Amino acid sequence: MVEQRLADRADIIRAYNWFDEELATPRFWAEDRLHMNTRGHHRVAARTLDALGVPRPAEWWDLPELTEATRLRGAAYYRTHVAPWVKRRLTGTSSGDGREPKFGGGWTTVLPA
């Protein structure tokens, strides 16, 4: 197990989020249920700062609750997130197909002179 292999390493700072049952609850996750929302990121940052011994705002452990209007529920969740994902799987497309890059016109290779 990774934990056991790293247990004796004094040069590694541990900030375990895996065992945080509170962080696993929906209120710390974005509406797509795949990514943490602001509350989740603040909770992880609070744990990391604690592990580093750096002071942090107490409220980072649990920011104020999101309003019900900001969360997708039931059919709205499936219509917004699940259906487009299934469509992309069935058609063999990516969510980035047809999009222009945000920066530059593509990949640039720099060769040594």
C-alpha positions as CSV (number, residue, x, y, z in Angstrom):
1,M,0.0,0.0,0.0
2,V,1.2,3.5,-0.9
3,E,0.6,4.8,2.7
4,Q,2.8,2.2,4.2
5,R,5.6,2.8,1.7
6,L,5.6,6.6,2.5
7,A,5.0,6.3,6.3
8,D,8.7,6.7,7.2
9,R,9.4,9.5,4.7
10,A,10.0,12.7,6.6
11,D,10.3,14.6,3.4
12,I,6.7,14.0,2.5
13,I,3.9,16.1,3.9
14,R,0.6,14.2,4.1
15,A,-2.8,15.9,3.7
16,Y,-5.2,12.9,3.4
17,N,-8.6,13.8,1.9
18,W,-9.5,10.2,0.9
19,F,-10.9,9.4,4.3
20,D,-12.9,12.6,4.7
21,E,-16.5,11.4,4.8
22,E,-17.8,14.9,4.9
23,L,-15.9,15.8,1.7
24,A,-17.6,12.9,0.0
25,T,-21.1,14.4,0.5
26,P,-22.8,16.1,-2.5
27,R,-22.5,19.6,-1.0
28,F,-18.8,19.7,-1.8
29,W,-19.2,18.7,-5.4
30,A,-20.1,20.5,-8.6
31,E,-23.4,19.9,-10.3
32,D,-21.8,17.4,-12.7
33,R,-20.8,15.3,-9.7
34,L,-17.4,14.7,-11.1
35,H,-15.5,17.8,-9.9
36,M,-15.3,19.6,-6.6
37,N,-17.1,22.9,-6.2
38,T,-15.6,25.9,-4.4
39,R,-16.6,24.5,-1.0
40,G,-14.8,21.2,-1.8
41,H,-11.6,23.0,-3.0
42,H,-11.6,25.2,0.1
43,R,-11.9,22.1,2.3
44,V,-9.0,20.4,0.5
45,A,-6.9,23.6,0.7
46,A,-7.7,23.9,4.5
47,R,-6.4,20.3,5.0
48,T,-3.3,21.0,3.0
49,L,-2.5,24.3,4.8
50,D,-3.0,22.5,8.2
51,A,-0.6,19.8,7.1
52,L,1.9,22.4,6.2
53,G,1.4,24.3,9.5
54,V,0.1,27.4,7.7
55,P,-2.7,29.4,9.3
56,R,-5.9,29.5,7.2
57,P,-9.4,30.9,7.6
58,A,-11.6,28.6,9.8
59,E,-14.5,28.9,7.4
60,W,-12.6,27.1,4.7
61,W,-13.5,23.8,6.3
62,D,-17.2,24.4,5.5
63,L,-18.2,27.4,3.4
64,P,-21.9,28.5,3.5
65,E,-24.4,26.1,2.0
66,L,-25.2,26.5,-1.7
67,T,-28.8,27.6,-2.4
68,E,-31.1,25.0,-3.9
69,A,-31.4,27.1,-7.0
70,T,-27.7,26.6,-7.8
71,R,-27.9,22.7,-7.8
72,L,-29.4,20.6,-10.6
73,R,-31.7,17.8,-9.4
74,G,-33.4,14.9,-11.0
75,A,-34.3,15.2,-14.7
76,A,-32.4,18.6,-15.0
77,Y,-29.2,16.9,-14.0
78,Y,-29.6,14.0,-16.5
79,R,-30.6,16.4,-19.3
80,T,-27.7,18.8,-18.6
81,H,-24.9,16.3,-17.9
82,V,-25.7,12.7,-18.5
83,A,-27.5,12.9,-21.9
84,P,-24.7,14.9,-23.6
85,W,-22.1,12.4,-22.2
86,V,-24.1,9.4,-23.5
87,K,-24.5,11.1,-26.9
88,R,-20.8,11.7,-27.2
89,R,-20.1,8.0,-26.3
90,L,-22.5,6.8,-28.9
91,T,-21.3,9.1,-31.7
92,G,-17.6,8.7,-30.8
93,T,-17.2,12.5,-30.4
94,S,-15.5,14.6,-27.7
95,S,-16.9,17.7,-26.0
96,G,-13.9,19.5,-27.5
97,D,-14.7,18.6,-31.1
98,G,-15.1,21.7,-33.3
99,R,-13.9,24.1,-30.7
100,E,-11.1,26.6,-31.3
101,P,-8.2,26.8,-28.9
102,K,-8.4,29.5,-26.2
103,F,-4.8,30.6,-26.8
104,G,-2.7,30.5,-30.0
105,G,-3.5,28.7,-33.2
106,G,-2.3,25.3,-32.1
107,W,0.8,23.4,-31.0
108,T,4.1,25.1,-31.5
109,T,7.4,23.2,-31.5
110,V,10.5,25.1,-30.6
111,L,13.7,23.5,-32.0
112,P,17.2,24.3,-30.6
113,A,19.2,26.6,-32.9
